[in-house]
Amino acid sequence: MPEPLVVWMVELERSPDDIEGTLTLEERALRFERDDGSGGRTIDLTDITKVKRVVGSPVFLVHTLEEGVKRATAFYLSKPPPLAPAGPQTGEAPPTLIFGNRGPKPASKRKQRRANASYLANASTELGPTAKAWMLEIRAAVAAARETGG
């Protein structure tokens, strides 16, 4: 079993928010414990239907079928970038017809996506092999759990 790993979990169907914690692969389960100690998530290995690494990023996805409900959970090995561009700061003057935005233009959604992809690609250079190793370990553990009658 691999050593516990600090990750950011995103439950894709439930919330775009990332939660920092520690991921542990055990004999019968994949366990995520929140850093703030307020619980976590335990995924039974026999509930896992697919484990996939997102190519070019330090992310792997765990697809599950839990009590008849399909779920997908992303585990980031580096802090996930923000999904949306930063909005105007509170207290900023609103744009006017004469003076425009009075400062730098906020990033467009396209520019934000490009920056996020670049960030993840750079992080993948260092953390990609770890993500791949975890993906392979989880797959092997799932196969072993199914063989023993999980």
N, C-alpha and C positions, 0 to 999 in steps of 0.2 A: 504494500500500500504506500502511496506517495505521502510525503510530509504534508501537514496542514498548510494551507495557502491563503494568504490575504487576497480577497476578491471583492468585487462590487456586483451584487445580484440585482437583476431587473426582471421582474415577473411581467412578461410582455403583454399579457391579456388584462392585467389588473392595473398597472400603474407604470408610467414612464420614469418614475423616481428610482434612483439607484440606492442600494443599501450596502454599506461597508460591513464586512465581517470576515469570518474564517471558514473556509471550505475544508471538509474532512471526508475522505472516502473510507468507509468502514466495510466490514464483511457483508452486511445486509442492507446498508443505506448510504446515501450521499447526504451529509449533514452540513447545513449552513447555520452558523451562530452569529448573531449580530454583535458588533463591537460594543454597543451600548448595554448589552446584557438583557435586552427586552425580548428575548425569544429568538426565533429563527425559523428554519424550514428543514424538514427531514423528508427526503424522497426515497421511498423503498426501491431498491434496485430492480425488482420485478415489475415496477410500474413504468420504468424507462423504456420508451419505444425507439428512440434514436438519440445519438449524441453526434453533434456535427461541429466542426471548427469553422469559423467564419474566416475564409481565406484572406490573407493580407491584414489580419488584425489579431490582437491578443484576446480574442473572445471565442468561447465555445457555447453552443446551445444544447440544452437538455430538453428533449420533448418527452412528455409523459402522458399516460392515460390513467388518471386517478379517479376512481369511483365513477367511471363512465365519462369523465370530462377531460378533453384534450387540453394540455397546457404546454407552454414553451417558456423556458427560463434561460436568460442569458447570464453568463458569468464573465465579467471583464477582469482581466489581470492587471489593468491600470484604470485609474479613475476615468469613467466615461465622459466624453465631451458633452456640452449642452446640446440639446436637440434643436432648440430654436435660437435665432439670433437675439442678442441682448436688446431689450426694449429701451425706450427713453427712461432716463433716471428721473426719479420723483424730484420735483422742485426745478426741473429744467423749464426754460421758457418755451412755450409752444412755437412752432414755426409760423412765420408771418410771410405775407406776400412780398414785402419789401426786402427783408433780410434773410429769408430762407430758414434753414435749420439752426443757424448760429453755432456752428461747430461741425465736427466730423460727422459724416453721414453714417447711420448705423448699418451694420453688415446686412446684406440681403440674405434670403434663405439659401440661395445657390452658393453664395460665398461661404456661408456658415457650413454647409454640407461639404464643400471642398476642403475647408480648414479641418473639419472633423475627420474626413477620410485621410488627410495628410497626417494628422495627429495619431490616428490608429495605425497607419502604416509604419510610422516611425517607432511607435511602441512595440509593434509586432517584430521588428528587427531584434529587439532584446528579449521579448517575452513570448514570441511565437513558438519556439521549441517547448517551453513549459506548457503552453496551452495544448499543443499536440500530444505531449506526454500524458497530460491529464485525460484528454479525450480517449486515448488508447487504454489507459488504466481503467477508466469507467466502463468502456466497452467490455474489457476482459472481466471485470467484476460482475457486470450484468450477465454475461454468458455463464460465469461460474454459479451465480445465484439461481439461474434458470435450470442449470444441470442438477443442482442439489434439491430441486423441487420447491424453491423459493417461497 
